[in-house]
């Protein structure tokens, strides 16, 4: 028997089980979908899954209900014969029929994928794109294996054991920054499967903020990945070197401007890195990618280097091969995909997004540039803006400077601390926290507030004394 004949025989056994034991139809339907069946058998499978099994007393009642559907390819006599075979679910499980069905289905689809790609390859010089497409199609099919995993019941014991492991530091389940304490207070520590959004208008500091977070984690020896869809790897490398050396980025971009002291600082940093014999666990990709290429690269980094956190700069530069009716639907797809990626690979994903033109003066999530779905998908969504650029000179005795940036947690699924904090940006591109609502009166509303009326919405109601 060839693969198609074996698959057809297995389909008959599965249909027989469904007819013989109607109560097990939901169990089978969770693991097999109509499109997995051949055309004729699919008709009967779909008819069986459309019947409300809770109202079916026995297999005879089920067969009678099928007779009312007037199936094109199935006569009542043939259905009755199939039912009388009496194949049980126990028999399917014992003989691993469902697993064999899945294996044959995957084999046939892989054969189809390879055959299609072979034809395309003959007249195509873009081999890497073909391999990437093939990998995407295969990964989508492999993901379906999850349907065969048994659901586990809720266990109080297991949950409490996990909590005990966290309390005893046997299991690291969250990551905290060293240099920006208010970020930790806002999030309670970021966890695997979290999607962290950072939104800002053009040149609002969102890339620098995201990079500062990544460098903070990398300094703690937490492996990270950075997808720079906007800046080149060379530019990003020099930005990172500026942060580590405390030398102005513009001078590293044009090294002839370096002073003698700054050259000596670089030499000392160079020799220090040689003596320590250890590179930072940071992996960078500066290629424009589709969402699936980002997934594949992130999976490679995790398998090869054990990365825990990735940052994508930014959502607007992802280039999908899918077609979308509107830009909003496209960006909504990317947002949902990144949340799914975080859960699938158990990574923390930091996703940067741009605000629209209105966001320059009104920096809030309502002005996300066609990517409002971020507010739905993110576990934490921050906005960042320069207060002096929008006419915010001072507040309650706190005077803003041109290098100050306000960060606000706009959306949180897990914490109540939706507060603002202020960062100071150095010439080297490093952020330092200088004020927070947690321990002073910064950004609180009162009768003497200097916040313009149009900016008051950026102060939460819970801050009112």
N, C-alpha and C positions, 0 to 999 in steps of 0.2 A: 504493500500500500504506500502511495506517496503521501506527502504532507497534507494535501487538500482532502484526500480520502480519510486520513486519520482524523483531521479536524472535523469533517462532516459527521463521522461516527461519534466523536465526543459530544458534538452539539446535540445529537439525538439522545444520548445518555442524560445530558443536562435537562433537556426538555422533558424527558420521561420522569425524571426526579421531580420536576416542578408540577407535573400533572398528578403524580402519585402522592406527593406530600405538599399540598398547597400552602401549608403554614411556613414552609421553608423558602417560598418565592422571594420574600424580602432579603433573606440572607444571600441568596444567589445573585439577586439584582445589585447588591452592594459591590459585588466583585466582578460582574460581567455586564457590559453595556450592549445595547442592541446593535451598534455598529460593528461589534466583534463577530457577529454571526453572518453566515452566508445569506443571500437575499431571501430564499424561500423559508429557511428556518427562522430568520429574523421576524417574519410576519407573525409566526406563532409565539415567539418570545415576547414581542411587543404586546400582543393580545393578552398574554398571561400577566404581564406586569401592570396592565391597565385595570385589571379586575381588583376590586377591594376584597382582599383575602380574609379580612375580619368578618365578612358576611358570608363566607363559604364554609359550610359545615363539613364537607368531605370532598373527595376527588370526583365523585359522580356529579355532585352539584357544580363543580368547576367545569367539567366537560359539557354539561348542559348550558352553562353560561356562555361557553365558547361557541356553541351552536347558534346562538343569537347574533354572532358577529359576522356571519357569512364570509368566512375567510376565503380568499381567492385560490390559494394553493393547498389548503388543508380541508379535506372532507371529514365529517364526523366519525366515519368508520376508521380512518387512519389515526385520528386523535385518540379514539378509544383503544386501538391496538397499542399505541405508544404508552398510554396510561397503564395498560395491563402488564407491561414489562416490569413494573414495580421496582424500579431502581430507587434506592433510598439515598438520603443525604449522607448517612453514615458510610455507605459504599463509595460515594464520590470522594469523601474525605480520606477514607482508608486507602483507596487506590490512587490518590492524588490527581484526580481527574481535572479539577479546576486549575491546578498548577500546570498540568500538561497542556491544557487548553491555552493558558496564557503563554507558555513557552512556544507553542506552535504559532500562535498569533504574532508574537514578537518576531519569530523567525521569518514569517511570511512578509511582515512589514519591513524588516531589515533588508530582505531580498528585493523588495519593491523599491526601497530607498536607494540601494546600491545600483540597481538597474537604471533608475531614473538619472542618478548622478553620473553614471558611466556614459550615458547618451549625451548629457550636457557637457561633460568634460572633453569630449571629442572636438567640440567647436568652441571651447572656452579656454582662455589663457589665465583666468583669475582662479587658480587652483585653491588659494587660501580661502576665498569666499565660498567655494564649493564645499570644502571640508568643514567650514564653519556652519553652513546650512545643514549639512549632514549631521553634524554633532548636535545642533539644535533639535532636529527632528528625532534623533535617537534619544536625547535627554528627555524630551516630552513623553516618549513612550515608556522610558524607564521609570518616570515619575508615577506612572499608573500602577506600578508594583505596590505602591502604598495601599491600594485597595485590598490587597490580600493580607495585610497585617491585621491581626486580631485586636479589637478594642479591649483595653484593660479597664476593669472597674476602678472606681475611685478608692484610694487606700489612705486612710488617716495615718497609718503607720509610716507609709512611704513619704508623705508630705512632712511629717514631724521629723523623720530622719534627715531629710534634705535641709530642714531649718537648723537642726543640730550641727550638721556638717558645715553650714555657713557660719554659725556662731563660733565654731571651733577652728575656723579658717582652714579646714581640710579641703574645702571646695571653694574656689574663687568664682563668684557668680556675678560680680559687678566690677566696674572700673571707675575710678575717681581721678580727677585732675589734681595736680599739686599746686599749680599757679593761679587757678581761678576758682576759689572756694565756693563762690555763689553759684557756679555751674553745678557743683555737687549738691548744694542745698536745694537747688531747683529740681534736680532730677532724682535725688536720693541715690546717685550712682547709676550709670548706664549699664544695661544688661544685654547679653546675647539675645538676638531676635528683636531688639529695639530699633526703630527707625527714628533718627534724630534729624529734624529739618532745620536749616538755617537760611532765612530769607532776608534779602536786602536789595536795595536799588543799586544802580550802576555805581561802582566805586564806593560802596558803603562799608567795606571791610569784611564782607561775608567770607571771601576766600581766605583772607588773612586770619580770621577767627577760626575757621575750620582747620586751617593748617596749624595754628597754635595749639588746638586741641590734640591733633594727631601727634605733633612733636612732644607735647606733654606726656602722652601715653607711651611713645617710643622711648623717651628718656627713662621711663619706668620698666623698660625691657618688655613691653607689651607689643608683639608684632602687629604691624598695621600695613594697610595698602592704601595708596592714593591714586585715584583715577583723575588725571588732569586733562580734561577734554578741551580746556581753553588755553592754558599755558603750556609751553614746551617743557620737556624734562630738564633741559639746560637752565631755563629761567627758574623753574621750581627748585632745582638743586641750589641755585645761588640764593634764592629766598631763604631756604633752610639754613644754608651756611651763614647768612647774615644774622639769623636768629641765634645760632649757636655761638658765633664769634662776637656778637654785639657790634658789628660793623654795618654802616649804612648800606642798604641794598643797592642803591644807585651807584655806589663806588665799586661794588663787586660786579655790577653789570658792566661797568667801564673801569677795569682795574687800573688804568693809568692815573686815575684820580686818587688812588690810595696813598695815604701819608706813610712815612717811614715807620711810625709807631704801629699803624694798622698792618703793615706788611709783617712786622715782627710778631704781632698777635696771631696772624695766620700761620706763621712758621711754628710758633709754640703749639697752636691747635693741631697742626699737621703732625708734629713729633709726638704729641700726647696721644693721638689716635693710633699711631704706630706702636707706641709702648703698650697701650691697652690691648692691642691686637683684637679689637672687636668693633665691627661695624654696627650701625644702628639698624634694628630690625624693621626697616621701612622699605617698601617695594612700590615702585612708581610706574605707571603706564600713562603715556601722553598721547596715545592714539585715539582718534575718534572711533567710537564703538557703538554697536547695537546693544540693546538691553541684554540679549543672550550672550554676546561676546563678553560683556562685563561679568555676567554670571559665571561663564566658563573660566575666565581669568581669576575671578575671586575664588572659585573652587580649587583651581590649580594652586594659588597662593596658600590656601588653607591646608591642602593636602601636602604641599611641599615645604612650606615655611611656618605653618601653624598660626596664620594671622587670626586676630580676634576682632579687629575693627577695620572697616574700609570707609573711605570718604569719596564721594563722587562730585566733582566740580565741573559743570553743574547740570541739572536736569534738562535745561534747554538745549544742551549740546549732544544729547543722546540721539543717535540716528537709527531708527528702526527701519527694517525692510518691509514692515507691514504698512498698509494704507489706512488712513483715518479720514473721516468726514470733516473733522475740524481739528485745529491745533489744541483746543481744550481737551478733546477726547484723547488725543495722542499723549499729552502730558499726564492726564489722569491714568492712562495705561502704564506709563513709566513709574508713577508714584505707587500704584498698586503692585507693580512688578517688584519694585525695590523692597516693599514691605514683605512680599512673599519670599524674596531672596534672603532677607534677614532671618526669617523663620526657617526656611529650608536649610540653610548652611549654618544656622545658629551663630550668626555674626551680628555685631552692632554696625548698622549702616548710617553714616552721616551724609545726608543729601542736601546739597546747596541749591537754592532756587532764587530767581530774580523777581523783584517787585516791578510792577508796571510804572508808567510815567507818574501816575498819581501817587505811587508809593514813595516818591522822592520827598514830597511834602507831608504825606500821611503814611508813614511806615507801619503798616499793619497787615494782617493776613488777608483782609478783604481786598487788598491790592496785589495779591499774588498774580504774576503775569501768566494768565491762562492755566495756572496750575493750582487752582483752589482746592483740588482733591488732596493736596498735601495736608491740609488742616484735618481731613478725615482719616488719613492713613498714618500720620506720624504719632508716635508715642509722646514725643516732645517736639514742639515747633517754636523756634526762637526767631525773633526779628532783631536786626541790628541797624543802627543809624547814627549819623553824626549830628548831635543836637544843634551845633552852631550853624550847620548848613540849612536848617529849617527854622532859623530865627530863635532858637532856644538858648539864650545867653546865660541865664542863671536860674536857680530855683532854691528858695528857702535858705539863702545864704551860701549855696554852693555855686561857684562860678565855673561854667564850662570853658574849656580851652579848645583850640582847633584840633588838637590831637586826641580829644575825648570821644568815646563811642558808647552809646547806651544800648544794652542788650536786654530784651524783654522776653520772658517766656509767655507766649500767647496761648499755646495749647498744651495741656498735660493730661494724659490718661491715668497717671499713677500718683501724682502729688498735688498738694494744695498750694504750694509755695510759688504762686505765679507773680513773681516780683521782678523789679528792674535792678540792674547793677551797671556800674560805669567802669569802662576799661580805658587805660591810657596807652596810646600807641607810640612806641619808640621809633627812631629813625631806622633801626635794624629790622622792624616789622614784628617785634615782640609786644604782646599785650600784657599789661599789669593791671590787676583790679585795684581801684582806688576808692570806690564807694559802693555801698549796698544798702538796700532798705532793711536788711536784717538787723543792723546794729546802730542805725542813726535815723535821722528824720528826712533823709534824702528822698525827693520826689513825692512827699506826702502833701495832700491837699488841705488847705485851710484858707481863712479869709484873706491872709496876706500873701497867698501864693502868687508867684510871678509867672506861672505857666499860662501861656495864651489860651483863650477859650477853645480854639480849634485843636489844641494839643492835649486837652484834658482827658481825652478818651484813652490815652496811653498810660494813665494812672488807674489802677484797679480800684473798685469800690471798697474792697476790704482794707485799703490803706487809710480810709477816713477815720480820724480819731473820734 
